[in-house]
Amino acid sequence: MTNVESMLKQFASIRRAYGKYLYTSMNANNFSPSEIDILIFLSNNPSINTSKELVVCLAVSKSLIARSVDALIQKGMLKMEEDKNDHRLQHLKITKAAVPYINEIKKYRDSFTKLALADIDEQDLKCIEETVKKIEDNMQKIIRGEKGL
């Protein structure tokens, strides 16, 4: 019988394998798993670009984000820009130097996807996507208080 705990373990296993694959592939470039996550996230979501937003979206600690952002700034991969309307707010921007690394990460991500989804036909993948989307919709309803006790 499927339950939420077993599904969470399966999703966590996928996440660990994905992180390990990217980290191992990018290790020669001396990036931590968190730094890789931040680069790919900012690349895919340019409008979500503050450390506070990264904490929420990546579901990691504020201190880990701070350390990783500092390391990426030191490596020349990110820069901070002050918000035009609120000088207390700093936006993270990807530098031109980061673009080749991001492209490399994306190449490894695509390679991982092919490995992870090998031998699974399109119809099964579509069913998985639809099911996970329904689960996600239910979770959002729970979060908003629309479903529950």
C-alpha positions as CSV (number, residue, x, y, z in Angstrom):
1,M,0.0,0.0,0.0
2,T,1.3,3.4,-1.0
3,N,1.4,6.0,1.7
4,V,2.9,9.5,2.0
5,E,5.9,8.4,4.0
6,S,7.0,5.9,1.3
7,M,6.4,8.5,-1.4
8,L,8.5,11.0,0.5
9,K,11.3,8.5,0.9
10,Q,11.2,7.8,-2.9
11,F,11.2,11.5,-3.7
12,A,14.1,12.0,-1.3
13,S,16.0,9.1,-2.9
14,I,15.5,10.7,-6.3
15,R,16.7,14.1,-4.9
16,R,19.8,12.5,-3.3
17,A,20.7,10.7,-6.5
18,Y,20.2,13.9,-8.5
19,G,22.4,15.9,-6.1
20,K,25.1,13.2,-6.0
21,Y,25.1,12.9,-9.8
22,L,25.4,16.7,-10.4
23,Y,28.0,17.1,-7.6
24,T,30.1,14.2,-8.8
25,S,29.9,15.5,-12.4
26,M,30.8,19.1,-11.4
27,N,33.3,18.2,-8.7
28,A,36.2,19.2,-10.9
29,N,34.8,22.7,-10.8
30,N,34.9,22.8,-7.0
31,F,31.2,23.6,-6.4
32,S,29.3,22.4,-3.4
33,P,25.9,20.8,-3.9
34,S,24.2,23.9,-2.5
35,E,26.2,26.2,-4.8
36,I,25.0,24.0,-7.8
37,D,21.4,24.2,-6.6
38,I,21.6,28.0,-6.3
39,L,23.2,28.5,-9.7
40,I,20.6,26.3,-11.4
41,F,17.7,27.8,-9.4
42,L,18.7,31.4,-10.2
43,S,19.2,30.5,-13.9
44,N,15.7,29.0,-14.1
45,N,14.0,31.6,-11.9
46,P,15.7,35.0,-12.5
47,S,12.8,36.9,-10.8
48,I,13.3,35.0,-7.5
49,N,16.6,36.4,-6.6
50,T,17.1,37.2,-2.9
51,S,18.7,35.1,-0.2
52,K,15.4,35.1,1.7
53,E,13.5,33.7,-1.3
54,L,16.2,31.0,-1.8
55,V,15.8,29.9,1.7
56,V,12.1,29.3,1.1
57,C,12.3,27.9,-2.4
58,L,15.2,25.6,-1.8
59,A,14.0,24.6,1.7
60,V,17.4,25.0,3.3
61,S,18.8,27.0,6.2
62,K,19.5,30.7,6.0
63,S,23.1,30.0,7.1
64,L,23.7,27.5,4.3
65,I,22.3,29.9,1.7
66,A,24.5,32.7,3.2
67,R,27.7,30.5,3.0
68,S,26.9,29.3,-0.5
69,V,26.1,32.8,-1.8
70,D,29.3,34.2,-0.3
71,A,31.3,31.4,-1.9
72,L,29.7,32.0,-5.3
73,I,30.4,35.7,-5.0
74,Q,34.0,35.0,-4.2
75,K,34.2,32.6,-7.2
76,G,32.8,35.4,-9.4
77,M,29.7,33.5,-10.2
78,L,27.2,35.8,-8.5
79,K,27.0,39.5,-7.7
80,M,24.7,41.4,-5.5
81,E,22.8,44.5,-6.6
82,E,20.9,46.8,-4.3
83,D,17.2,47.1,-4.9
84,K,16.3,50.5,-6.5
85,N,13.4,51.1,-4.2
86,D,14.6,49.5,-1.0
87,H,18.3,49.8,-0.2
88,R,18.1,47.0,2.4
89,L,17.2,44.5,-0.2
90,Q,20.0,42.8,-2.2
91,H,19.3,41.0,-5.5
92,L,21.5,38.1,-6.6
93,K,22.5,38.2,-10.2
94,I,24.4,35.6,-12.2
95,T,27.6,36.9,-13.8
96,K,28.8,36.2,-17.3
97,A,31.5,34.0,-15.8
98,A,28.8,31.6,-14.4
99,V,27.1,31.0,-17.7
100,P,29.5,28.2,-18.9
101,Y,29.1,26.4,-15.6
102,I,25.4,26.7,-15.7
103,N,25.3,25.3,-19.2
104,E,27.5,22.4,-17.9
105,I,25.1,21.8,-15.0
106,K,22.2,21.8,-17.4
107,K,24.0,19.3,-19.6
108,Y,24.5,17.0,-16.6
109,R,20.9,17.5,-15.5
110,D,19.7,16.4,-18.9
111,S,22.0,13.4,-18.8
112,F,20.6,12.5,-15.4
113,T,17.1,12.8,-16.6
114,K,17.8,10.4,-19.5
115,L,19.4,7.9,-17.0
116,A,16.5,8.2,-14.5
117,L,13.8,7.8,-17.0
118,A,15.4,5.1,-19.2
119,D,13.0,2.2,-20.0
120,I,9.9,4.2,-19.0
121,D,7.5,4.7,-21.8
122,E,5.8,8.1,-22.6
123,Q,2.4,7.0,-21.4
124,D,3.8,5.9,-18.0
125,L,5.7,9.2,-17.7
126,K,2.6,11.2,-18.5
127,C,0.6,9.3,-15.9
128,I,3.3,9.9,-13.3
129,E,3.4,13.7,-14.1
130,E,-0.4,13.9,-13.9
131,T,-0.5,12.0,-10.6
132,V,2.3,14.1,-9.0
133,K,0.6,17.2,-10.2
134,K,-2.7,16.1,-8.4
135,I,-0.7,15.4,-5.2
136,E,0.9,18.8,-5.4
137,D,-2.5,20.4,-5.9
138,N,-3.8,18.6,-2.8
139,M,-0.7,19.7,-0.8
140,Q,-1.3,23.3,-1.8
141,K,-4.9,23.0,-0.6
142,I,-3.7,21.6,2.7
143,I,-1.2,24.4,3.1
144,R,-3.9,27.0,2.4
145,G,-6.2,25.3,4.8
146,E,-8.8,24.2,2.2
147,K,-8.3,20.5,3.1
148,G,-7.7,18.9,6.4
149,L,-9.2,18.4,9.8
